[in-house]
Amino acid sequence: MAALEPMMRNVHGAWVGWAGQADVELAPFEAGGIELVPVPLSAQEVAEYYEGFANDTIWPLYHDVIAPPQYHREWWEAYVTVNRRFAQAAASAVAEGGTVWVHDYQLQLVPQMVRELRPDVTIGYFHHIPFPAHGLYAQLPWRDQVLRGLLGADVIGFQRAQDATYFLTAVRRRLRYEVKGPNVSVPEGDGVRSALAKAFPISIDTTPYIELAGRADVRARAAEIRASLGNPKRILLGVDRLDYTKGIRHRIKAYGELLAEGRLKVEDVTFVQVASPSRERVDAYVHLRDEIELAVSRINGDTDTVGHSAIRYLHQGYPREEMVALYLAADVMLVTALRDGMNLVAKEYVATRVDDRGVLVLSEFTGAADELRQAVRVNPHDIEGLKDAIMTAVEMSPADQGRRMRSLRRRVLDNDVDAWSSSFLAALAEVRAR
């Protein structure tokens, strides 16, 4: 959650979270100006709550059932148990009359649990991933419990207006609560409390990306990357977690077909795909990695020459300096997610393009597409359309690149992570003042 770190330091907040390792109990400690409050998880809870319910039930369901969700009662029970533990830790850490800001789908029950423990505090919740249409959401056996959990918050934030609309529709249809615009009347005790649900599109801290893009050593590394790839005329870049929602298979297929048809030549264009490891113990991710690596091998086997490789596939993570060098080296950024809450990689690429060059090819199914309207928009399910979008990007004139990128950079720089957190906290303050 790098996007939140600057804000947490500014407000001297406490971060309640899992330490990232099972069966480890740590006392609260301070790091980088932020108080960290670790919440322990057992190996079984990691398997059932995190890998199970969060990432094999909620994640695929909320991403339009791109992969089939698994519904297991023991996973749900673990989810409730762990959410209660987080709620108790947050309730203990927050000051009298303070604010608790809950983040993401792993903790959807926490807002209501905190409210029961600490009715004096103001509660916000931000949902980083999509929220599904009611026809899909209704599959969830515990759909009403999750809605009530989220409505424990005073402000429920989403990436896109569409997601907020889907949530409000579910509330109206499932719970029969009164909904007026973005406001929900939530029964509480003998009265009614108002909760606000609306879009607060998240962004990035642009400063470090701009600073790195201007550093001589990073720019030299970008030139080195281009040279190591044989100095092709165009470098295409994809940067993703290895996840079935990211559309990696679709862009590889489109690129392979362009090579096979002769519309692109391997001597002229190289595609670099960074796919950082993700959820490697979940079966769907194991199969995805196998499929992608097989596709890459086939294309490279069919098209590589001694001096040029069609696809440079990198299944590893990289530090920010190396990522900025890759962004600077790339002429075209491919963001072809099938469904994505926002996609901050698109904004990172734009922030680094200080020379106003480069082209962003952006899926219309990302939250970023609502804001970055000068990107080359694409439906990644339409392989022919994706191929045409890649060709448009590869052949785009410097003048057109500059016109589009200047507009994109204005949008990203004006709407950075500080603007995002300020808008959400302002909404919370307004609720508190009522």
Beta strands, then each sheet from edge to edge (+ up, - down):
strand 1: 14-18
strand 2: 29-31
strand 3: 34-39
strand 4: 99-103
strand 5: 122-126
strand 6: 155-158
strand 7: 179-180
strand 8: 183-188
strand 9: 191-199
strand 10: 234-241
strand 11: 269-276
strand 12: 311-314
strand 13: 332-335
strand 14: 359-363
strand 15: 376-378
sheet 1: 1+ 3+ 2-
sheet 2: 4+ 5+ 6+ 9+ 8- 7+
sheet 3: 12+ 11+ 10+ 13+ 14+ 15+
end
